[in-house]
Amino acid sequence: MKKIEVKTESKSYEVLIGQNVFSQFVQDFNKPDFKILVVCDKNVYRLHRTRIDDLLNSKENFYFYSFNSTERNKNLKNTELIYKHLFKNNFSRKDAIVALGGGIVGDVAGFVAATYMRGISFYQVPTTLLSMVDSSVGGKTGVNFIEIKNLIGAFYQPEKVYADLNFLETLSPKEIISGAGEIFKYAFLADEENYLLIRNKLAKLLSEKKFDENLIARCIKLKAAVVENDEKELSGLRKVLNLGHTFAHAFESALKFQIKHGEAVIAGIFASLIVSEKLDIISKSDFQKYVSDFLFLPVNKKILNSDTDSVIEFMKSDKKTSDRKIKLVLASKPGNMLIDVFVDERLVKKSLKELFEIFRTV
Ligand SMILES: NC(=O)c1ccc[n+]([C@@H]2O[C@H](COP(=O)([O-])OP(=O)(O)OC[C@H]3O[C@@H](n4cnc5c(N)ncnc54)[C@H](O)[C@@H]3O)[C@@H](O)[C@H]2O)c1
């Protein structure tokens, strides 16, 4: 088992990573003198019912709320139902909420925890690869509003995160790829050694379908280092976590969310590397190396159906930009990131064309 300490301005907490870490969770809450609401993904409950029932039945002070984790259910209506559940069961500020599921459950339950009675304790038990390597750490919580993702939210750090690798065994291949997309970005967040390590471990994960706690721990450490220095995205450093994401969100919107977020991130990072090469931020030979190093990542060919003009339109209206100018996070080499780079839309269009040519050949 690995243990990582995350030290943010607002809170310090541990992230435990390993096989059967859930039993540590059960042990930690052996005799709580407070109530705990487990907010659970319905799929996770169906697939891991015995383990979850064992927990719920073992103690009186456990309460349960489940929902289908869809972006449609990541909304204020759902948070209202959870507030009512808490209130009906007399939850007070000394009680706690646990998110047991992927990023959707984590974001919704975290937002409820941040806002119910001005904040009650919050624990994360992430069950997808994406939520383990990314969303369960860092304190971003929130819901979608008027069709805009994560428009309403709060920064609210958990008390502890339990990343139990056993949950990952039931993930579909698509969900594994979705997590792989976020892992891809971590290759560029530190030095060459980290780049190689992430590249090799990610290739192994996809070919052998074995989840390596060292890889997951490495990603969490990288995310923690960024969050510790810019908890609330004030200095801009936290933006490095958005590598490939402006492209990715535009692909998702242009394709009406027919592809997984991580699949879009994979395409988005490749597209960002192409832009970097065109702007002479990276050399031709480095560019070719980075692309060939990561072309083992599965490509969703639906991306080829996206209309470049509408991708560009979505990029111009990205919520992180202003004045309809395209602004990107780019990497010049592993460990050297550039944020807020304004890029001409004609160059973006050329880059998309080149991306599609690469994707046609794989
Ligand atoms: N807060 C953050 O910092 C942050 C960062 C990245 C993404 N996000 C958010 O996270 C969400 C995406 O997270 P996600 O990809 O985990 O999505 P998710 O929670 O929807 O889970 C994806 C799918 O996997 C299923 N699932 C979950 N655990 C499973 C398991 N162990 N076995 C089998 N199936 C399982 C779910 O039922 C769902 O169908 C988005 O809403 C995104 O905005 C938040």
Ligand as a Chemical Component Dictionary entry (heavy atoms), coordinates in Angstrom:
data_LIG
# 
_chem_comp.id                   LIG 
_chem_comp.type                 NON-POLYMER 
_chem_comp.pdbx_formal_charge   0 
_chem_comp.three_letter_code    LIG 
# 
loop_
_chem_comp_atom.comp_id 
_chem_comp_atom.atom_id 
_chem_comp_atom.alt_atom_id 
_chem_comp_atom.type_symbol 
_chem_comp_atom.charge 
_chem_comp_atom.model_Cartn_x 
_chem_comp_atom.model_Cartn_y 
_chem_comp_atom.model_Cartn_z 
_chem_comp_atom.pdbx_ordinal 
LIG N1  N1  N 0  -13.040 17.320 -9.487  1  
LIG C1  C1  C 0  -12.062 17.197 -10.356 2  
LIG O1  O1  O 0  -10.919 17.629 -10.138 3  
LIG C2  C2  C 0  -12.327 16.488 -11.638 4  
LIG C3  C3  C 0  -11.255 16.136 -12.492 5  
LIG C4  C4  C 0  -11.542 15.413 -13.643 6  
LIG C5  C5  C 0  -12.853 15.057 -13.931 7  
LIG N2  N2  N 1  -13.872 15.418 -13.089 8  
LIG C6  C6  C 0  -15.263 15.035 -13.343 9  
LIG O2  O2  O 0  -15.329 13.611 -13.217 10 
LIG C7  C7  C 0  -16.392 13.117 -14.022 11 
LIG C8  C8  C 0  -15.872 11.921 -14.788 12 
LIG O3  O3  O 0  -15.428 10.962 -13.867 13 
LIG P1  P1  P 0  -15.449 9.407  -14.212 14 
LIG O4  O4  O 0  -14.818 9.179  -15.532 15 
LIG O5  O5  O -1 -14.950 8.688  -13.035 16 
LIG O6  O6  O 0  -16.987 9.208  -14.479 17 
LIG P2  P2  P 0  -18.188 8.459  -13.742 18 
LIG O7  O7  O 0  -18.242 8.767  -12.326 19 
LIG O8  O8  O 0  -19.389 8.750  -14.549 20 
LIG O9  O9  O 0  -17.841 6.938  -13.989 21 
LIG C9  C9  C 0  -17.778 6.466  -15.301 22 
LIG C10 C10 C 0  -18.607 5.184  -15.485 23 
LIG O10 O10 O 0  -17.957 4.138  -14.780 24 
LIG C11 C11 C 0  -18.897 3.466  -13.933 25 
LIG N3  N3  N 0  -18.126 2.957  -12.807 26 
LIG C12 C12 C 0  -17.639 3.635  -11.737 27 
LIG N4  N4  N 0  -16.887 2.827  -10.990 28 
LIG C13 C13 C 0  -16.921 1.611  -11.565 29 
LIG C14 C14 C 0  -16.342 0.360  -11.261 30 
LIG N5  N5  N 0  -15.523 0.206  -10.222 31 
LIG N6  N6  N 0  -16.612 -0.687 -12.080 32 
LIG C15 C15 C 0  -17.394 -0.531 -13.161 33 
LIG N7  N7  N 0  -17.956 0.620  -13.520 34 
LIG C16 C16 C 0  -17.719 1.683  -12.722 35 
LIG C17 C17 C 0  -19.932 4.508  -13.618 36 
LIG O11 O11 O 0  -21.168 3.923  -13.252 37 
LIG C18 C18 C 0  -20.024 5.265  -14.931 38 
LIG O12 O12 O 0  -20.877 4.592  -15.823 39 
LIG C19 C19 C 0  -16.829 14.267 -14.910 40 
LIG O13 O13 O 0  -18.064 14.753 -14.470 41 
LIG C20 C20 C 0  -15.738 15.318 -14.733 42 
LIG O14 O14 O 0  -16.235 16.629 -14.852 43 
LIG C21 C21 C 0  -13.620 16.115 -11.950 44 
# 
loop_
_chem_comp_bond.comp_id 
_chem_comp_bond.atom_id_1 
_chem_comp_bond.atom_id_2 
_chem_comp_bond.value_order 
_chem_comp_bond.pdbx_ordinal 
LIG N1  C1  SING 1  
LIG C1  O1  DOUB 2  
LIG C1  C2  SING 3  
LIG C2  C3  SING 4  
LIG C2  C21 DOUB 5  
LIG C3  C4  DOUB 6  
LIG C4  C5  SING 7  
LIG C5  N2  DOUB 8  
LIG N2  C6  SING 9  
LIG N2  C21 SING 10 
LIG C6  O2  SING 11 
LIG C6  C20 SING 12 
LIG O2  C7  SING 13 
LIG C7  C8  SING 14 
LIG C7  C19 SING 15 
LIG C8  O3  SING 16 
LIG O3  P1  SING 17 
LIG P1  O4  DOUB 18 
LIG P1  O5  SING 19 
LIG P1  O6  SING 20 
LIG O6  P2  SING 21 
LIG P2  O7  DOUB 22 
LIG P2  O8  SING 23 
LIG P2  O9  SING 24 
LIG O9  C9  SING 25 
LIG C9  C10 SING 26 
LIG C10 O10 SING 27 
LIG C10 C18 SING 28 
LIG O10 C11 SING 29 
LIG C11 N3  SING 30 
LIG C11 C17 SING 31 
LIG N3  C12 SING 32 
LIG N3  C16 SING 33 
LIG C12 N4  DOUB 34 
LIG N4  C13 SING 35 
LIG C13 C14 SING 36 
LIG C13 C16 DOUB 37 
LIG C14 N5  SING 38 
LIG C14 N6  DOUB 39 
LIG N6  C15 SING 40 
LIG C15 N7  DOUB 41 
LIG N7  C16 SING 42 
LIG C17 O11 SING 43 
LIG C17 C18 SING 44 
LIG C18 O12 SING 45 
LIG C19 O13 SING 46 
LIG C19 C20 SING 47 
LIG C20 O14 SING 48 
# 
